[in-house]
Amino acid sequence: MTAPFPKIELHVHIEGTLEPEMILALAARHGVRLPTADLDEFRARYAFTDLQSFLDLHYANLQVLRSEEDFYELAAAYLGRAKECNVRRAEIFFDPQTHLANGVRLGAIVNGLTAGLRDGERHHHVSADLIMCFLRHLGADAADEMFTAMLPFRDLIIGVGLDSTEIGFPNQLFADVFARAAAEELHLVAHAGEEGDAQAVAETLDSLHVERIDHGVRAMDDPEVVARLRDDQTPLTVCPLSNVRLHVVDTLADHPLAAMLDANLHATVNSDDPAYFGGYVDANYRAVRDELGLTSAQLETLALNSFDASFAPPEPREAWKDEVRAWSTEQVTGGRREVVDDG
């Protein structure tokens, strides 16, 4: 087989694409001291017991991002990898509050990322847009201040999101700032049902009026929430390898993705923080094929779902879906009903 089928990535944190090699290079560029400059020793630190253990390391690593050039290189590098995964479009999260706390100017963050994505689009032919996320653990007042600061750059983002730890920071706290974003005609998404339970997913829909739920796997614990998600066809941006590495599930074989599809939920497959969790979006598709035994038709459905769940304009979205169907038909007629690259 030549290449994985076309898809959209809807749940990827640009900071989570910061590979260890780039971290070490940027640390050397800016004179930032790290616990080790040995690549193997650095990689060995990527062992997590839960979401917070990941976040602690993740935020510490982000101190190496200091300049507009750094953010440019980060964005451009991700789109290169997205191209290799046959990603047609990426709707990418970024966390400006983290970088502002590290002394980086907001303009350097946003302009660097935007320029990197625009140049990457021209070079790799991958559509890309930014979604600004608020960090739950910093609270609602900080989120409101962040949104106000972002207004001069409003045209450089397509939406707002909410990430970081769910525990202790219910989504209802952020209802007002999400209402402000809605008034600016921005798209609304939020992480829920990763650490939080099924009720947290329902509360996110009720209080924030989001268009997509990021993660959402805990929704499967409550039949009423499942029915609501099915009836409304609310997209869920599921991240299988992340869920294993952060012990949301014990093994990939325990992952509820197959059950989500059986329940007719609008599930998609994504990479989350691929530099930390074992692979980019194509690796996630391969993993669910191999470990969950998903059929070619189910994998095709996941890919088509990613286009339907995106915020791309209808015309390119439908054209991309036609590519998925054409690719799938080619595999059938060629006697190779494969949907994911074995590489």
C-alpha positions as CSV (number, residue, x, y, z in Angstrom):
1,M,0.0,0.0,0.0
2,T,1.3,3.5,-0.8
3,A,-0.1,6.0,1.7
4,P,-2.7,6.3,4.4
5,F,-6.1,7.6,3.4
6,P,-6.9,11.4,3.7
7,K,-8.1,12.6,7.0
8,I,-8.4,15.7,9.2
9,E,-6.7,16.1,12.6
10,L,-9.1,17.8,15.0
11,H,-7.3,17.3,18.4
12,V,-3.6,18.1,18.4
13,H,-1.8,20.5,20.6
14,I,1.0,22.3,18.8
15,E,3.1,22.4,21.9
16,G,2.6,18.6,22.1
17,T,4.4,18.2,18.8
18,L,7.6,19.6,20.2
19,E,9.9,16.6,19.7
20,P,12.8,16.0,22.2
21,E,15.3,16.8,19.5
22,M,13.8,20.2,19.0
23,I,13.6,20.8,22.7
24,L,17.3,20.1,23.1
25,A,18.2,22.3,20.1
26,L,16.1,25.2,21.3
27,A,17.5,24.9,24.8
28,A,21.0,25.2,23.3
29,R,19.8,28.2,21.2
30,H,18.5,30.1,24.2
31,G,20.8,28.9,26.9
32,V,18.0,27.1,28.8
33,R,19.2,24.6,31.3
34,L,17.4,21.2,31.2
35,P,17.8,18.2,33.5
36,T,19.8,16.5,30.8
37,A,21.2,17.2,27.4
38,D,21.4,13.5,26.5
39,L,18.6,12.6,24.1
40,D,18.1,9.0,25.4
41,E,18.1,10.2,29.0
42,F,15.6,13.0,28.0
43,R,13.3,10.5,26.3
44,A,13.4,8.2,29.4
45,R,11.6,10.9,31.3
46,Y,8.5,10.4,29.2
47,A,6.8,7.9,31.5
48,F,3.5,9.1,32.9
49,T,1.2,7.9,35.6
50,D,-1.7,10.2,34.9
51,L,-2.6,13.5,33.1
52,Q,-0.9,15.7,35.8
53,S,2.4,13.8,35.6
54,F,2.4,14.5,31.8
55,L,1.4,18.2,32.3
56,D,4.2,18.8,34.8
57,L,6.9,17.6,32.3
58,H,5.1,19.2,29.3
59,Y,4.9,22.7,30.8
60,A,8.6,22.5,32.0
61,N,9.7,21.6,28.5
62,L,7.9,24.6,27.0
63,Q,10.4,27.0,28.6
64,V,12.6,26.5,25.5
65,L,10.0,28.3,23.2
66,R,11.2,31.9,23.4
67,S,11.0,33.7,20.1
68,E,8.7,34.1,17.1
69,E,11.2,32.0,15.1
70,D,10.7,29.1,17.6
71,F,7.0,29.1,17.1
72,Y,7.4,29.4,13.4
73,E,9.6,26.3,13.3
74,L,7.3,24.4,15.6
75,A,4.2,25.0,13.4
76,A,6.1,24.3,10.1
77,A,7.5,21.1,11.5
78,Y,4.1,19.8,12.5
79,L,2.6,20.4,9.0
80,G,5.5,18.5,7.5
81,R,4.6,15.5,9.6
82,A,0.9,16.0,8.9
83,K,1.6,15.8,5.2
84,E,3.3,12.4,5.8
85,C,0.2,11.2,7.5
86,N,-2.0,12.4,4.5
87,V,-3.7,14.9,6.7
88,R,-5.7,17.3,4.5
89,R,-6.4,19.8,7.3
90,A,-5.5,20.4,10.9
91,E,-7.4,22.4,13.5
92,I,-4.6,23.0,16.0
93,F,-4.8,23.9,19.7
94,F,-2.3,26.3,21.3
95,D,-1.9,27.5,24.9
96,P,-0.8,31.1,25.0
97,Q,-1.1,31.4,28.8
98,T,1.8,29.1,29.3
99,H,4.1,31.1,27.0
100,L,3.1,34.4,28.4
101,A,4.0,33.2,31.9
102,N,7.5,32.3,30.4
103,G,7.9,35.9,29.3
104,V,7.1,35.5,25.6
105,R,5.1,38.3,23.9
106,L,1.6,37.3,22.6
107,G,2.4,38.7,19.2
108,A,5.5,36.5,18.9
109,I,3.4,33.4,19.8
110,V,0.5,34.1,17.4
111,N,2.5,35.6,14.5
112,G,5.1,32.9,14.7
113,L,2.5,30.1,14.6
114,T,0.5,31.7,11.9
115,A,3.4,32.3,9.6
116,G,4.7,28.8,10.1
117,L,1.3,27.3,9.3
118,R,0.8,29.6,6.2
119,D,4.2,28.7,4.8
120,G,3.6,25.0,5.7
121,E,0.3,25.2,3.9
122,R,1.9,26.5,0.7
123,H,4.7,23.9,0.9
124,H,2.8,20.9,2.0
125,H,-0.7,21.7,0.8
126,V,-2.2,21.0,4.2
127,S,-5.0,23.4,5.4
128,A,-4.5,24.6,9.0
129,D,-6.1,26.9,11.5
130,L,-5.6,27.7,15.2
131,I,-7.8,27.3,18.2
132,M,-6.8,29.1,21.3
133,C,-7.2,27.1,24.5
134,F,-7.7,28.4,28.0
135,L,-5.9,26.5,30.8
136,R,-8.5,25.4,33.3
137,H,-6.1,25.3,36.3
138,L,-5.5,29.1,35.9
139,G,-9.2,29.8,36.5
140,A,-12.0,31.8,34.8
141,D,-10.6,35.3,35.5
142,A,-7.3,34.5,33.8
143,A,-9.3,33.0,30.9
144,D,-11.2,36.2,30.6
145,E,-8.1,38.3,30.6
146,M,-6.5,36.0,28.0
147,F,-9.5,36.4,25.7
148,T,-9.4,40.2,26.0
149,A,-5.6,40.2,25.2
150,M,-6.3,38.0,22.2
151,L,-9.0,40.2,20.6
152,P,-6.5,42.2,18.5
153,F,-5.5,38.8,16.9
154,R,-9.1,37.6,16.6
155,D,-8.8,37.0,12.8
156,L,-5.9,34.6,13.3
157,I,-7.9,32.0,15.2
158,I,-11.1,30.1,14.3
159,G,-12.2,29.1,17.8
160,V,-11.5,28.7,21.5
161,G,-11.0,25.6,23.6
162,L,-10.5,24.5,27.2
163,D,-7.8,22.1,28.3
164,S,-5.5,21.1,31.2
165,T,-6.7,19.2,34.2
166,E,-10.5,18.7,34.6
167,I,-10.3,17.9,38.3
168,G,-11.3,20.8,40.5
169,F,-12.1,23.2,37.6
170,P,-15.6,22.4,36.3
171,N,-16.5,23.8,32.9
172,Q,-19.3,25.9,34.3
173,L,-16.7,28.3,35.6
174,F,-15.8,29.3,32.0
175,A,-19.4,29.9,30.7
176,D,-19.0,33.7,30.6
177,V,-15.8,33.7,28.6
178,F,-17.2,31.1,26.2
179,A,-20.2,33.3,25.7
180,R,-17.8,36.2,24.8
181,A,-16.1,33.9,22.3
182,A,-19.5,33.0,20.8
183,A,-20.4,36.6,20.4
184,E,-17.2,37.0,18.4
185,E,-18.5,34.2,16.1
186,L,-15.7,31.8,17.2
187,H,-16.1,28.1,17.2
188,L,-16.3,26.5,20.7
189,V,-14.7,23.2,21.8
190,A,-13.6,21.8,25.2
191,H,-11.8,18.9,26.7
192,A,-14.2,16.7,28.8
193,G,-14.6,13.1,29.8
194,E,-10.9,12.3,30.0
195,E,-10.3,12.8,33.7
196,G,-13.8,13.8,34.3
197,D,-16.8,11.5,34.2
198,A,-19.7,11.2,31.8
199,Q,-21.6,13.9,33.7
200,A,-18.8,16.3,33.0
201,V,-19.4,15.7,29.2
202,A,-23.1,16.6,29.7
203,E,-22.3,19.6,31.8
204,T,-19.8,20.8,29.1
205,L,-22.6,20.7,26.5
206,D,-25.0,22.5,28.8
207,S,-22.8,25.2,30.2
208,L,-20.3,26.0,27.3
209,H,-22.5,25.1,24.3
210,V,-19.6,23.5,22.5
211,E,-19.7,22.1,19.0
212,R,-17.2,19.3,19.7
213,I,-16.1,17.4,22.8
214,D,-12.4,16.7,23.0
215,H,-11.8,13.2,24.3
216,G,-15.2,12.3,25.7
217,V,-14.4,8.6,26.3
218,R,-15.9,8.6,29.8
219,A,-19.3,9.4,28.2
220,M,-19.6,5.6,27.6
221,D,-20.2,5.1,31.3
222,D,-23.6,6.7,31.1
223,P,-26.3,5.4,28.6
224,E,-28.2,8.7,28.8
225,V,-25.1,10.7,27.8
226,V,-24.4,8.2,25.1
227,A,-27.9,8.6,23.7
228,R,-27.6,12.4,23.8
229,L,-24.3,12.4,21.9
230,R,-25.8,9.9,19.4
231,D,-29.0,11.9,18.8
232,D,-27.2,15.2,18.4
233,Q,-24.2,13.7,16.5
234,T,-21.9,15.7,18.7
235,P,-18.3,15.0,17.4
236,L,-15.9,13.4,19.8
237,T,-12.2,13.9,19.1
238,V,-10.8,10.7,20.5
239,C,-7.0,10.2,21.1
240,P,-6.4,6.4,21.6
241,L,-2.6,6.4,22.2
242,S,-2.9,9.3,24.6
243,N,-5.6,7.5,26.6
244,V,-3.2,4.5,27.0
245,R,-0.2,6.6,27.9
246,L,-2.1,8.6,30.5
247,H,-3.8,5.5,31.9
248,V,-7.4,6.6,31.0
249,V,-7.5,2.9,29.8
250,D,-5.2,0.2,30.9
251,T,-4.4,-1.1,27.4
252,L,-5.6,-0.2,23.9
253,A,-7.6,-3.4,23.8
254,D,-9.7,-1.9,26.6
255,H,-10.4,1.3,24.7
256,P,-14.1,2.1,24.1
257,L,-13.6,3.4,20.5
258,A,-15.2,0.3,18.9
259,A,-18.1,0.6,21.3
260,M,-18.5,4.3,20.4
261,L,-18.8,3.3,16.7
262,D,-21.3,0.5,17.6
263,A,-23.3,3.2,19.4
264,N,-23.3,5.4,16.3
265,L,-21.4,8.1,18.0
266,H,-19.6,10.7,15.8
267,A,-16.1,9.6,16.9
268,T,-12.8,10.7,15.2
269,V,-9.2,9.6,15.7
270,N,-6.5,12.1,16.6
271,S,-3.0,12.3,18.2
272,D,-3.3,14.8,21.1
273,D,0.3,15.4,22.0
274,P,2.1,13.0,19.6
275,A,5.7,13.8,20.6
276,Y,4.8,12.4,24.1
277,F,2.3,9.7,23.4
278,G,3.8,7.4,20.8
279,G,2.9,8.7,17.4
280,Y,1.1,11.0,15.1
281,V,-2.4,10.5,13.7
282,D,-1.5,7.7,11.3
283,A,0.1,5.7,14.2
284,N,-3.2,6.1,16.1
285,Y,-5.2,4.7,13.1
286,R,-2.7,1.8,12.8
287,A,-3.0,1.1,16.5
288,V,-6.8,0.9,16.6
289,R,-6.8,-1.3,13.5
290,D,-4.3,-3.7,15.0
291,E,-5.3,-3.7,18.7
292,L,-9.1,-3.2,18.4
293,G,-9.6,-5.1,15.2
294,L,-11.5,-2.3,13.6
295,T,-12.8,-3.2,10.1
296,S,-11.8,-1.2,7.0
297,A,-15.4,0.1,6.9
298,Q,-15.1,1.4,10.5
299,L,-11.7,3.1,9.8
300,E,-13.2,4.7,6.7
301,T,-16.1,5.9,8.9
302,L,-13.7,7.5,11.3
303,A,-11.9,9.3,8.5
304,L,-15.2,10.6,7.0
305,N,-16.3,11.7,10.5
306,S,-13.2,13.8,10.8
307,F,-14.2,15.8,7.8
308,D,-17.8,16.2,8.9
309,A,-16.7,17.3,12.3
310,S,-14.3,20.0,11.0
311,F,-14.8,23.7,10.7
312,A,-13.6,23.7,7.1
313,P,-15.9,25.3,4.5
314,P,-18.3,22.8,2.9
315,E,-16.8,22.7,-0.6
316,P,-13.3,21.5,0.3
317,R,-14.7,19.3,3.0
318,E,-16.9,17.4,0.5
319,A,-14.0,17.2,-2.0
320,W,-11.8,15.6,0.7
321,K,-14.5,13.1,1.6
322,D,-14.7,12.1,-2.1
323,E,-11.0,11.4,-1.9
324,V,-11.5,9.0,1.0
325,R,-14.3,7.2,-0.8
326,A,-12.2,7.0,-4.0
327,W,-9.2,5.8,-2.1
328,S,-11.3,3.1,-0.4
329,T,-12.8,2.0,-3.7
330,E,-9.4,1.7,-5.1
331,Q,-8.3,-0.6,-2.3
332,V,-11.3,-2.8,-2.9
333,T,-10.8,-3.1,-6.7
334,G,-7.1,-3.7,-6.2
335,G,-7.8,-6.5,-3.8
336,R,-6.1,-4.8,-0.9
337,R,-9.0,-3.6,1.4
338,E,-6.4,-1.9,3.6
339,V,-7.0,1.6,5.2
340,V,-3.9,2.2,7.2
341,D,-0.3,2.0,6.2
342,D,1.6,-0.9,7.7
343,G,4.8,1.3,7.9
